[in-house]
Amino acid sequence: MKLNLIRPLAFFDLETTGINVGSDRIVEIAILKAMPDGTELIKTMRIHPEMPIPLASSLIHGIYDQDIADAPKFKEAATELAEFIGDADLAGYNSNRFDIPVLLEEFLRAGVDFDMSDRKFVDVQNIFHQMEQRTLRAAYKFYCDKDIINAHSAEADITATYQVLLAQLDRYEGADFEDKQGNISQPVKNDVEALHAFTNMNKPVDFAGRMVFNENGEEVFNFGKHKNKTVEQVFDTEPSYYAWMKQGDFPLYTKKKLEEIWTRWNKKKTPKAAAPHASKPAQPATKPAQPASPAAAQPRKPYQQPHKPHHQPKKETPAVSVTSDMLEQLKMKFGK
């Protein structure tokens, strides 16, 4: 089956130093770009993570520190990778919860503006888990009746993911799905828009799942003491929560989306604060200036020491010579 595409769909898989979205780094990325005309482009690249690869991770994906010693750092490869993906929609296995958030963190660290606003996201794992509840290896065996050769190699995994999606489209064409509310639909279609809707049922705001959209399209917190409260409601009652999250150990993309909501909230609050004064005529800050007197219009004279207008300075008394008669009067007065 050929994918029905309006624009390219980029399947990608990451091998990383660990599973912490905010702090772990990419060591390998593989991208299979399915084009609308049916052609496929593949790019695979090892990345220097700028940190040691834990042995536990190396034992899973087989990439050790010496294997990436001469590999480019992500910031050196970021522009090339962004250009290869272009405006393609994104697809992967567990990509909504891990690969996309990790990739966005790396682009933000590298200072590359990888626009996500108009992309669709197809998470093949979500189709599988909602329809069959299995793992990638089991999915490949179940849908394609094959075993993954060199599992946990990024390129092998994305090739298997691509083939699983094609098999899912064949298998579930016209198949009914019943959601938790008892609604029945046929969501698995050869259409990226429909697959995006079906594999993004939690409607994450930031992909790490710290914030999600509720049924009214409002951003709500999905963790902690404010879980299920709208983000703007929390800003109204506890604005310091914004600063706490900005300074906390949260993914950069989570902080970026939080800041966008904060900016929007502040713009809405500013007009409200000014509203009570809007109906009152503006009051002058000071009393209107009085017309200048003719004297005031004259050029100012050089500064002179001010003097009190109602008190004339005392005239100095000439000095008087002291006589013997004056001394005698003083003796009589003071008894000396």
C-alpha positions in Angstrom: 0.0 0.0 0.0 1.2 3.5 -0.8 0.7 6.2 1.7 -1.8 8.9 0.7 0.2 12.0 1.4 -0.4 15.7 0.7 3.1 16.6 1.9 6.1 14.5 3.1 5.8 12.3 6.3 9.1 12.0 8.1 9.4 8.8 10.2 12.3 9.2 12.7 13.8 7.4 15.6 16.4 8.4 18.2 19.0 6.5 20.2 19.9 8.6 23.3 22.0 8.6 26.4 18.9 7.9 28.5 15.1 8.5 28.8 15.0 11.9 30.6 13.5 14.3 28.0 15.0 17.4 29.7 18.6 16.2 30.3 19.5 13.2 28.0 20.9 13.7 24.6 20.8 12.2 21.1 23.6 9.8 20.0 22.0 8.7 16.7 19.1 9.9 14.6 17.6 8.2 11.6 14.9 9.7 9.3 12.9 8.1 6.6 11.1 10.7 4.6 8.1 9.3 2.7 7.3 11.6 -0.2 3.9 12.2 -1.8 5.1 10.6 -5.0 6.0 7.4 -3.3 9.7 7.9 -3.1 11.6 7.5 0.2 14.6 9.4 1.4 16.7 8.2 4.4 19.3 10.1 6.5 21.1 8.4 9.4 23.6 10.3 11.6 25.6 9.6 14.7 25.7 12.6 17.1 28.2 13.5 19.8 26.1 14.0 22.9 28.6 16.2 24.8 28.3 13.8 27.8 29.3 10.2 28.6 26.9 7.5 27.4 25.9 5.4 30.4 26.8 1.8 30.0 23.2 0.7 30.6 22.1 2.7 27.5 25.1 1.5 25.4 24.1 -2.1 26.1 20.7 -1.4 24.6 21.5 0.4 21.4 25.1 -0.7 21.0 26.6 2.8 20.7 29.6 3.5 23.0 31.6 6.7 23.7 34.4 5.7 21.2 31.8 5.3 18.5 30.8 8.9 18.5 34.1 10.5 19.5 34.5 12.1 16.1 30.8 12.6 15.4 29.3 16.2 15.1 27.6 17.8 18.0 23.9 18.3 17.5 24.3 22.1 17.2 26.7 21.5 14.3 24.2 19.2 12.5 20.9 20.9 13.6 20.5 23.1 10.5 21.2 20.2 8.1 18.6 18.0 9.9 16.0 20.7 10.0 16.4 21.3 6.3 16.1 17.6 5.5 12.9 17.3 7.5 11.6 20.5 6.0 7.9 21.0 6.3 7.2 17.3 6.6 4.7 15.9 9.1 6.3 13.7 11.8 5.8 10.0 12.5 7.5 7.5 14.8 7.0 4.8 17.4 6.2 6.4 20.8 7.3 9.6 19.1 4.8 11.9 20.7 6.0 11.1 24.3 9.7 10.7 23.7 11.3 11.3 20.3 9.5 14.6 19.4 10.1 16.1 22.9 13.8 15.1 22.8 14.3 16.4 19.3 12.7 19.7 20.2 15.0 20.1 23.2 18.0 19.6 21.0 16.8 22.1 18.4 16.2 24.7 21.2 19.6 24.2 22.7 21.1 24.6 19.2 19.1 27.8 18.7 17.3 26.5 15.6 13.6 27.5 15.4 12.0 24.2 14.4 8.4 25.3 13.8 5.8 22.7 15.1 2.7 24.9 14.7 1.4 23.5 11.4 2.7 19.9 11.5 0.8 16.6 12.0 2.1 13.9 14.3 1.4 10.2 13.7 2.4 7.9 16.6 2.3 4.4 15.3 2.6 3.0 18.8 -0.7 4.6 19.8 -2.5 2.9 16.9 -0.9 -0.4 17.9 -1.6 0.0 21.7 -5.2 1.1 21.1 -5.9 -1.7 18.7 -3.6 -4.6 19.9 -1.7 -3.5 23.1 1.8 -4.8 22.1 5.5 -3.7 21.6 7.4 -2.7 18.4 9.0 -6.1 18.1 5.6 -7.8 18.7 3.9 -5.3 16.3 6.4 -6.1 13.5 5.9 -9.9 14.1 2.1 -9.5 14.4 1.5 -7.2 11.4 4.4 -8.2 9.1 5.1 -11.7 10.3 8.8 -10.9 10.4 11.5 -10.5 13.1 13.4 -7.2 13.4 17.0 -7.7 12.3 19.4 -5.6 14.4 16.7 -4.3 16.8 17.5 -1.1 18.6 19.4 0.2 15.7 17.7 3.5 14.8 17.5 2.7 11.1 16.2 -0.8 11.6 13.6 0.5 14.0 12.2 3.2 11.8 12.1 0.9 8.8 10.1 -1.6 10.9 7.9 1.3 12.1 7.2 2.4 8.5 6.3 -1.1 7.4 4.1 -1.6 10.5 2.1 1.5 9.6 1.5 0.2 6.1 0.4 -3.1 7.4 -1.9 -1.4 9.9 -3.6 0.6 7.2 -4.2 -2.7 5.3 -5.5 -4.5 8.4 -7.7 -1.9 9.9 -9.3 -0.4 6.7 -13.0 -0.1 7.6 -12.4 -1.7 11.1 -14.6 -0.3 14.0 -13.0 1.2 17.1 -15.0 1.9 20.3 -13.6 4.5 22.6 -14.1 4.8 26.4 -17.3 6.7 26.0 -18.8 4.0 23.8 -18.4 6.0 20.5 -17.7 3.8 17.5 -15.7 5.0 14.6 -13.3 3.8 11.9 -10.2 6.0 12.7 -7.4 4.1 11.0 -7.4 5.6 7.5 -4.9 6.2 4.8 -5.0 9.9 5.7 -2.4 11.7 7.9 -5.1 14.1 9.3 -7.2 11.2 10.6 -4.1 9.3 11.9 -2.9 12.5 13.6 -6.3 12.8 15.4 -6.4 9.1 16.4 -2.8 9.1 17.7 -3.0 12.4 19.6 -6.1 11.7 21.8 -4.5 13.2 24.9 -3.9 16.5 23.0 -0.6 17.4 24.6 0.4 21.1 24.7 4.1 20.5 25.2 4.6 16.8 24.1 6.2 16.0 27.4 2.6 15.9 28.7 3.0 18.4 31.5 0.2 20.4 29.9 -2.7 19.1 27.8 -5.8 20.6 26.1 -9.1 19.9 27.7 -12.4 19.4 25.8 -12.8 23.2 25.6 -9.4 23.6 23.9 -7.9 25.2 27.1 -4.4 24.4 28.3 -4.6 22.5 31.7 -1.8 21.2 33.9 -1.4 17.4 33.8 0.6 16.9 36.9 1.1 18.1 40.5 -1.1 20.0 42.9 -2.8 21.9 40.0 -3.6 18.9 37.9 -6.7 19.4 35.7 -6.8 23.2 36.5 -6.4 25.5 33.5 -3.0 27.2 33.3 -4.6 30.6 33.2 -6.6 29.8 36.3 -3.4 29.0 38.1 -1.8 32.2 36.9 -4.8 34.1 38.3 -4.5 32.5 41.8 -0.8 31.7 42.1 1.3 33.6 39.5 4.5 32.5 41.2 3.8 29.0 39.9 5.1 30.3 36.5 8.4 31.3 38.0 8.7 28.0 39.8 8.3 26.1 36.5 10.6 28.3 34.6 13.3 27.8 37.1 12.5 24.1 37.6 13.8 20.9 35.9 11.3 20.9 33.1 12.0 20.4 29.4 12.9 23.6 27.4 9.9 23.1 25.1 7.5 22.8 28.1 9.0 26.2 29.3 8.6 27.7 25.9 4.9 26.8 25.7 4.4 27.9 29.3 5.9 31.3 28.4 3.6 31.7 25.4 0.6 31.1 27.7 2.0 33.5 30.3 2.5 36.2 27.6 -1.0 35.8 26.3 -2.5 35.9 29.8 -0.6 39.1 30.6 -1.9 40.8 27.5 -5.5 39.9 28.6 -4.9 41.1 32.1 -3.5 44.5 31.2 -6.7 45.9 29.5 -8.8 44.7 32.5 -6.6 46.6 34.9 -7.0 49.8 33.0 -10.8 49.3 32.4 -12.2 51.1 35.6 -10.5 54.4 34.5 -11.5 54.2 30.9 -14.9 56.0 31.3 -13.4 58.9 33.3 -11.9 61.9 31.5 -8.2 62.0 31.8 -7.2 64.3 34.7 -4.2 66.6 34.2 -1.2 65.4 36.2 -0.6 69.0 37.4 -2.5 72.3 37.6 -2.7 74.2 34.3 0.1 76.6 33.9 -0.8 80.3 34.6 -0.2 82.8 31.9 3.3 84.1 32.1 3.7 87.6 33.6 5.7 90.2 31.6 8.5 89.9 34.1 8.6 86.2 33.6 9.0 86.7 29.9 12.3 88.7 30.4 15.6 86.9 30.1 16.7 85.5 33.4 19.5 87.4 35.2 22.5 85.6 36.5 21.9 83.9 39.8 22.1 86.1 42.9 21.9 85.3 46.6 18.3 85.5 47.5 17.2 87.9 50.2 14.2 88.3 52.4 11.8 91.0 51.0 10.3 92.1 54.3 13.5 92.5 56.4 16.0 95.2 55.5 19.6 94.3 56.4 20.8 96.1 59.6 23.1 99.0 59.2 26.5 98.5 60.7 27.3 100.8 63.7 30.7 102.4 63.6 33.1 101.2 66.3 33.3 103.3 69.5 36.5 103.8 71.5 36.3 102.5 75.1 36.7 105.4 77.7 37.5 105.3 81.4 33.9 106.5 82.2 32.5 103.4 80.4 34.8 101.1 82.5 33.6 102.8 85.7 29.9 102.3 84.7 30.5 98.6 84.1 32.2 98.1 87.5 29.2 99.7 89.2 26.8 97.5 87.2 28.4 94.1 87.8 29.9 94.9 91.2 33.4 94.4 90.1 
